[in-house]
Amino acid sequence: MKIGSVEIKGYTALAPMAGVADRAFRELCKDFGASYVVSEMVSSKGIEYSNKKTQSLMQISQKEHPCAVQIFGSEPEVMAQSAKEAVKSGADIVDINMGCPAPKIVNNGCGSALMKDPQLCGEIVNAVSNSVDVPVTVKIRKGWNSESVNALKVAQICQQNGAKAVTIHGRTREDMYKPYADWDIIKLLKQNLNIPVIGNGDITCAEDAERMIDKTGCDLVMIGRGALGNPMIFAEINAWFNDLRQLPKASVTEKVSALLKQAELAVKYKGERIAIREMRKHAAWYFKGFDGAAALRDEAGRAETLEQLQKLCAKALIMNNT
Ligand SMILES: Cc1cc2nc3c(=O)[nH]c(=O)nc-3n(C[C@H](O)[C@H](O)[C@H](O)COP(=O)(O)O)c2cc1C
């Protein structure tokens, strides 16, 4: 598929996830075969004020391409300026966040709150599209709440204003992350838009990816929580589609080796202190289903150094007879 002029080869995208889908994790997901990755959301205001943390969120590795930097905000001009910075940092695509449900985001009129004002969505897409040469995309939800499901209207306005693809997460803001995502809304958008539609919500295995594509006709599937502690999901889906075969479940050894690789990359990019603290939650996700998982998670929660994490992984292997 193509998003504007950018070709995406394959079927899978890693979802933008604040505090999770950082450079190290995105790189690892690419290694496992993700076709496309999107950065954590970056504040347009933070970019405007050259905030250091914000700048670091936009750093991209060579192997991530093609990739998007996702920006959030509600002021068209500020969004347009920040998009230019995202492109300078190497983004092949600029994605606009219109789906975040977090109170601190929506209370400022950003994220999914934008969907309450379709015209403003159009103005933002228009301003951003006119400010950069790369394709601009949007990520939306079904709507604000069950009484105001307007994903198609918002997507159509975004398309008219220059969006080159739409990602749709089949839940309203009110739904947050439950109940199950509504895939019919993905189909509705696919049937009514001329630009590619990326389907998102509740994909945790290759069969889910196949079902979503069959049911909705979407051009790409985007995976969020299904990749946590499980970047191998991209290899699993690729094997299913390309070779028509089911990969065996990732072994304890494979999971531990992915965890350590991610930790090493994170240390390289963020320094040990920050990286290992942030890796604690990832370690807990990787340890899910291990013998002794509770104790391993507990110890991971106290890790301060890469060496401690390495020792913990060695222990996990012994506890799991590998
Ligand atoms: C920890 C976490 C952080 C997220 N951060 C973002 C974000 O920065 N931008 C965004 O558009 N969506 C964000 N999302 C939503 C995901 O991109 C995705 O739409 C949602 O998790 C549904 O997909 P899934 O069922 O595959 O997880 C986040 C989700 C999670 C769980």
The ligand as an SDF file (V2000), in Angstrom:
LIG
                    3D

 31 33  0  0  0  0  0  0  0  0999 V2000
    0.0330    2.6060   26.8550 C   0  0  0  0  0  0  0  0  0  0  0  0
   -0.6960    3.1400   25.6520 C   0  0  0  0  0  0  0  0  0  0  0  0
   -0.3160    4.3610   25.1250 C   0  0  0  0  0  0  0  0  0  0  0  0
   -0.9750    4.8700   24.0000 C   0  0  0  0  0  0  0  0  0  0  0  0
   -0.5410    6.0520   23.4530 N   0  0  0  0  0  0  0  0  0  0  0  0
   -1.0780    6.4820   22.2830 C   0  0  0  0  0  0  0  0  0  0  0  0
   -0.5300    7.6060   21.5990 C   0  0  0  0  0  0  0  0  0  0  0  0
    0.4730    8.2040   22.0050 O   0  0  0  0  0  0  0  0  0  0  0  0
   -1.1500    8.0050   20.4390 N   0  0  0  0  0  0  0  0  0  0  0  0
   -2.2450    7.3410   19.9350 C   0  0  0  0  0  0  0  0  0  0  0  0
   -2.7610    7.7330   18.8900 O   0  0  0  0  0  0  0  0  0  0  0  0
   -2.7570    6.2680   20.5630 N   0  0  0  0  0  0  0  0  0  0  0  0
   -2.1970    5.8180   21.6850 C   0  0  0  0  0  0  0  0  0  0  0  0
   -2.6710    4.6780   22.2760 N   0  0  0  0  0  0  0  0  0  0  0  0
   -3.7500    3.9090   21.6250 C   0  0  0  0  0  0  0  0  0  0  0  0
   -3.1670    2.8300   20.6880 C   0  0  0  0  0  0  0  0  0  0  0  0
   -2.4220    3.4080   19.6460 O   0  0  0  0  0  0  0  0  0  0  0  0
   -4.2940    1.9570   20.0960 C   0  0  0  0  0  0  0  0  0  0  0  0
   -5.1360    2.7860   19.3540 O   0  0  0  0  0  0  0  0  0  0  0  0
   -5.1220    1.2380   21.1610 C   0  0  0  0  0  0  0  0  0  0  0  0
   -4.2870    0.6550   22.1540 O   0  0  0  0  0  0  0  0  0  0  0  0
   -5.9910    0.1480   20.5320 C   0  0  0  0  0  0  0  0  0  0  0  0
   -5.2080   -0.8040   19.8690 O   0  0  0  0  0  0  0  0  0  0  0  0
   -4.8710   -2.2490   20.5490 P   0  0  0  0  0  0  0  0  0  0  0  0
   -6.1780   -2.9000   20.8800 O   0  0  0  0  0  0  0  0  0  0  0  0
   -4.0970   -2.9790   19.4790 O   0  0  0  0  0  0  0  0  0  0  0  0
   -4.0670   -1.9740   21.7680 O   0  0  0  0  0  0  0  0  0  0  0  0
   -2.0530    4.1610   23.4060 C   0  0  0  0  0  0  0  0  0  0  0  0
   -2.4290    2.9290   23.9670 C   0  0  0  0  0  0  0  0  0  0  0  0
   -1.7640    2.4130   25.0550 C   0  0  0  0  0  0  0  0  0  0  0  0
   -2.1810    1.0720   25.6110 C   0  0  0  0  0  0  0  0  0  0  0  0
  1  2  1  0
  2  3  1  0
  2 30  2  0
  3  4  2  0
  4  5  1  0
  4 28  1  0
  5  6  2  0
  6  7  1  0
  6 13  1  0
  7  8  2  0
  7  9  1  0
  9 10  1  0
 10 11  2  0
 10 12  1  0
 12 13  2  0
 13 14  1  0
 14 15  1  0
 14 28  1  0
 15 16  1  0
 16 17  1  0
 16 18  1  0
 18 19  1  0
 18 20  1  0
 20 21  1  0
 20 22  1  0
 22 23  1  0
 23 24  1  0
 24 25  2  0
 24 26  1  0
 24 27  1  0
 28 29  2  0
 29 30  1  0
 30 31  1  0
M  END
$$$$
